[in-house]
Amino acid sequence: MCPSDRLLPRLLAEVEELHPVHSAGIVRLPELVGVPFSGRVRALVDHPHFQRLRKVRQLSLTYLVYPGAVHTRFEHSLGVFETATRYLAALLTDRRAAQALEAVTKSDVESLLVAALLHDIGHYPFAHLLEDLYGEVADHVDLVWHFLTGEIGRMYPSLALPAGVPALGKLIVHDWPGVDFHDVSYFVSGATGGKTYADAEQPIKSLLRSTLDGSVDADKMDYLYRDSIHCGVPYGRFIDRDRFFQALTVAPDRPGEIALHEKGRIGMELFAYARSAMYSEVYWHHASRSITAMLNRAIREAAAGEKPLSREALMDLVFARTDEQVVEWLAAADNAPCRELMQLLSERKLYKRLLVVQRPVTRTLFEMLDRLKWEAGASFDRLQDRFVARINASGVLKPYRAEPLRPHDVLIDVPHRRGALHDVPIIREHGEHSGEMEEPSGVWTGIGEDFERWVRKIRIFCHPAVRADLEAKGCKEPPPALRDRLVNLLLECAWEEQPLQGEGARKD
């Protein structure tokens, strides 16, 4: 008997969420998605820490660019949970994958489902922005373990639960008795909390983790699709989810790694295209990045105001607030530049592009700015102020405006290093080489290479008044001579801020 003929019926009988027909209920999500909603899933969803995600927007202030982008982390979390059930069902019905998972237990499956549902439990307003500013101190993924154990209320008093309300972990122990917190943490973040897996266990754990954190995982599949729906753009809907799941399997000589039968090649390539297009046209759209840069500077200014906030105090403050409440707090800060930036955002008067730096065009400058931002954050902060001072000292803008620039009039935006997707093995289905792995397609690798070369851009934004001064002189775009001079000034500043040998690690 084929392993899949034994495995799926057993787990369907043991884990009701894998069989939506037998689940106690269904929750509807856009578009026409039914999420299995058993009693124990409902208990986790109704918990105050999960309900808090209703108040955290999935895409922050992107609704200023795409008005429909007001969906929440709550909706996305349910979507990832539903997608994870489809991943599991697809793997359990594939002959090769079922062989690799023959020793999988009910505990393994339930731990993955809990991880999928709670993967964003540590999110908070403007989380990705604060993670970019403060690194590991603010990483929402690393907080999952503390939510499970109940330690989160001691770390951040604003998350302390009312008397009599159990921690999420206690609900899990009661309703999901086989779930291992170490497995949940591993599936979400790759950290096991000190647990070591035996050699025989590792391939199964790795395979299950790849469904939640891999090149084509449930998290990406849901947010690309869901963000596309709410933003009103087509790109994330290009993914042929049904065909993808029909093709899901494991690599022949790497049982801990997801692969696809060759009929899933187009689906995989569409996935890569959808990701690239969504970053280009939504997440890293120039207006979206202008908003991010303005918020970034506003938070820096507010945290360093007359009453400076520690990182931990700032985190506790944002955990206690909704997106709108954080915006209101920034708008009332005791720092004039912060208030000005938030006023401009409230009126949708966004900073404008002054320069765009792309790796193939200005490689040296791109790589220096990238290194300063992500490997030497304090140097990057100094660089921005140094660049403004250098512009003023050089007089390069005097033909266009009389007033000198203020430190917050120019913002340098360097998107996070997302990187290319890892290759997903394609398994031949026919002919004498049936069962062997094929090389990655040129489409897949080409999209990955172009992502870093052309989609990820560094932008230097300026206050709308600065751009208005240029336009008043008849310059819809900065003239080439001005642009070249600004590039040279920025390059000089970047050279001066390069960390000394051995000082590259980010310490801020």
Summary of the structure (lengths in Angstrom):
residues: 508
radius of gyration: 24.6
end to end distance: 57.6
largest distance: 82.5
contacts: 1679
relative contact order: 0.10
helix: 59%
strand: 8%
